[in-house]
Amino acid sequence: MLFKGIYTPVITPFADDLSIDMDAYAANVAYLKESGVHGLMIGGTTGEYYVESHEERVELLKVARETVGKDLQIIFGTGSMDPRASIKLAEAGAANGADSLLIGTPPYSLPTQQELADVALSIDNAGGLPIMLYNYPDRMGVNMEAEFFERVFEKSDNFQGIKESSGDINRMHMLLNDYPQLQTACGMDDQALEFFAWGAQSWVCAGSNFLPKEHVALYQACVVENDFNKGRKIMAAMMPLMHVLEQGGKFIQSVKCGVTIDGRNGGAVRAPLQGLQDSEKQVMADVIKQLKADVAKVIAG
């Protein structure tokens, strides 16, 4: 499978009673399709998978597939502390229209590279779909290292991509240079320009939930047009948003706020998270307004 373009890790809008607002969710998915993103990630961290039941996660996949038809790739997240739950999610993903699976490190348990490989292979065996790995040591506590890659590549051809979210630019260099068979996707938003400059073809970016056209514009400039002068200008316009999203530990809340500012229903968050203060919402509104204006100027030339 070719992972190429902008992939949106879709939010899950919760109603006031904290049930999933499926109408709002379907509307957001339809908006992303219309806005030109290239794929969706359902059941990622931005979607708050860790506070959702198996049934809820599968229903989100079903609704997304019904909404976009065959027009967009869908990557289905299998993340869980319990590998048995991940195996069941992989089976459900394969049965309900996922194009590929996202496999990360089980958090908290700190598996060895062999243990991590064995878990990934068991999930692969259950799903039988192309796989995008997810390396995010700040959340999971463990990096995917050479021993892991050797073990999974030896056993399966399904390991085809990796969302690299370590923030370590040296790992990005290593992945792109040493593992050309593994399509490296940017998973650290403020490094998107660097990933594209080194040959990455895709970006999994939460901000595309509410600024899809602007994120597609950076991909278009860097990957399609190979115009990194234009790309630098777009990235410079986006950096204030990156700073707001990454500061204060309120990433998901800020993304949902961005969706609401954009005129759709971002919904509430489930505990342990709490919503933004009014002053934080205003900061988001100001940054988004300026970003849209600045990127529009770059595109207009």
N, C-alpha and C positions, 0 to 999 in steps of 0.2 A: 504494500500500500504506500502511496505517496502522500506524505504529510507536507502540505504546501499552502501557505497563506496565513490568514488570521483565524485563530480558533478562540471562541468565546467560552470561558467557563461560566455557565449560566447560573444566575442567582435563583434562589427559591423564595418567592414572595409569600410570607406568612400573613394570614389575616390577624385581626385583633385577638381572636381566641387561639392563635398560634397553629391553627390548621393550615394546610397549604391552600392558597388561593389559586386553583388550577386555571381559572379564566385569565387571571393576570399573568400567570406563567406562560400560558399558550400565546397570549398577546405579545409578551416580551420575545418569545421564540420567533414568532412571525415577523416582528420588527427586525430582528437580527438577520433573518433570511432576506428581507427586503432591502436591508442596508448594505448587503454585499460581503458579509463575512464568509469565510470559506468552510468553516466547520464549527461544531458545537462540542463542548465537553460537559456531559451531564453527570452529576454526582461527584464533582470535584470539591476541593476545600471551599471555594467561593460559593458553592451551592449548599454549604453547611451539611454535608453528608453525615457528619459525625453525630448529629442530633436527629437523624431521620431513620425510620424503620426500613427494613428490607422492602416491604411492600410499597412504601412511599417512594423509595428510590427507583424501583422498577416502574411504578406508575409515571414518574417524571420522564423516564426514557420513552415509554409508550406514547405519552402526549407529545413529546418533542418529535418523535418519528412521524406521528400522524400529522403534525403541523407542517413539517418541512418536506414530507414525502421523501423522494430519493434525491432531492436537490442538494443536500448538504451532508458531509460526513458527520457522523456522530461517534465520539469517543465516550465510552461509558466507564465511569470510575468504579473500581473494586476495593477501594481503600477501607480497611478495618483493622482494629487491634487483633482480631481473631481471624486467622487465615481460613478457617472453615466458613466464616461469613463471606470472605472474599471469593471463595470457590463457588458458593451459591449465587453470588452476584454475577460472576463470570458466566455461569450457566444461564442465568436469566438474561444477561446481555445478549448472548448468542441467540436466544429464543425470541427476543423482542426487538430486533432490528438494529442493534449496534453494529457499526462497521469495524470498530476496534475497541480494545480495552486499555484502560489506564491502570498500571500496576506500580504501586509505591512500596515503601518499606513499612511493615507493621510498626506503628509508633510505640514507644515506651519500652519494648522488650529488648532492644539493642541486639538483634541477631548478628551472628558472624556472617561472613561473606558466603560460606557454604550453606548456612541455614537460610539466608536470604534468597540464594539461588534456588534452593529446594522449594521454598514457598512460591516463588515466581513461576517455577516450572509446574507446580501443582495447579496454580490458577490458569496457566496457559493450557494445560491438559484438559481442564474443565471447560474452557471457553472455545478453544480452537480458532481464535481470531487473531489478526495482527495486533501487536502490542506496542503501546507507547509507555515506556518506563517513566517513573517520576522520582527524580532525585532532589530531595529537600531536607538536608541534614539538620537545619535549624529546627524543624518541626518533628522530624523522625529520629534524630540522634545518630544516624548512620549514613555514610556515603556508600554509593554503589561503586566498588573498586574493580581493578583488573581481574581479580579472581572471580568475582561475580559474573562479569561479562564473559569470561572464558567458559564458565560452567553453563550459562544459559545458551550461548551461541553454539556450543557443542551439541546440545540436546534438541534445539528447536530453531526453525527459521522464522518464527513468528515475532521475534524481538526485533522490531524494525525502526523504532524511534525512541527518543528520550526527551522529556521535558526537564531541562536543567535549571534548577532553582537554588543552587548553592550560593550564588553570588560571587564565586571564586572564578575570576577570569582565566586563571591557569587551567581549571577544569574544562572550561569551554574550549580552550586551545587544544587540550589533550583529546577531548572527544572528537572534535572535528578533524584533527590530524591523524589520530591513532585508530579511530573506529569509523572509517568512511561508510561502512555498511549500515551504521546506525544514524538515522536522520536526527540531528540535534535541533530541538526547538527551544527558542528563548523562553525561559520561565521566570526571568528576573527583569521586570519591566524597564528599569533604568539602564539596562545593558542591551536593549533591543538593537540599537545602531551598531554596537560592536559585534553582536551575533550575526547580523546581516552582512557586515563587512567581511567577516571570516567565512561566509558561505552558508550560514543557516538559512533555511527556506521558510520557516514557520515561527509563529509567535503565539503562545497561549497567554492571553492578556485580559485580565478582569475588567480593565477600563473600557474594553470594547462593548461591555454591557450597555453603556450609555454614550460612548463616543465611537461607534463602530466605523463611521466613515473616516474619521481622523486617523484611527489605527490602520485602516486599510490604505490610507494615503501614504503612510510611512513604508508599508510593505511595497506598495506600488513604486514608490520612488527608488527604494534600495534594491529590491529583488527584480522587479520587472523592467524598470528603466535604467537601473545601474547608475543612478544619479545621486551620488552620496553628498554632493553639495546641497541639493534640495533636501535630502534625507536629514542632514545635520540641522537644517533650519526647522524642519518639522519636529525633530527630536528636542531641539532647544525649546520650542513652544510647549512641548509636552512635559518637560521636566518639573515645572511647578506642581503639576498634578501628581507626579510620581512622589514628590516630597510630602504632599498632603496625605496621600494614601498610605505611605509607609511609616509615618510618624504617629505616635500616640496609641498604637495597638488597636486601631479601629478600622482596619482595612475593609472588612466585609460590610460594616455599617456604612462606611463612606461610599462604597460601590452601590449599595442599595439606595443611598441618598442621591447619588448621581442619576440613577434610573428615574427616581421620582422628580428630580429637577428637570429631567428631559421630557417630562410630561406623561410618564407611565407609572405603574404602581410597583415600587420597589419592595413594599411590604415591610413588616417587622422582622426582627431577628429572634431566634430562640436562645434561651439561657444556655450557657453562662453569659452570652453577649447581651449588651444593652444598647439602646439607640443613641444617636448623637444629640448633643446639646444644640440649642438654637444657634449659638455663636459658631459652632462647628459646621452646621448646615450652611450658614452664610459664607463661610470661608470656601466651602465646596462650590457654592453657586458662583462666587466671584472668580474662582480659578477656572471653572468650566467656561464661563462667558468669555474670559480673556483668551483661553486656549482656542476656542472655536474661531474667534476673530483672527488670531495670529496664524493659525493653520490655513484659514481661508485666504489670507494674504499671500502666503507661500505658494499655495496651489495656483492662485491667480497670476503669480509671477510679478 
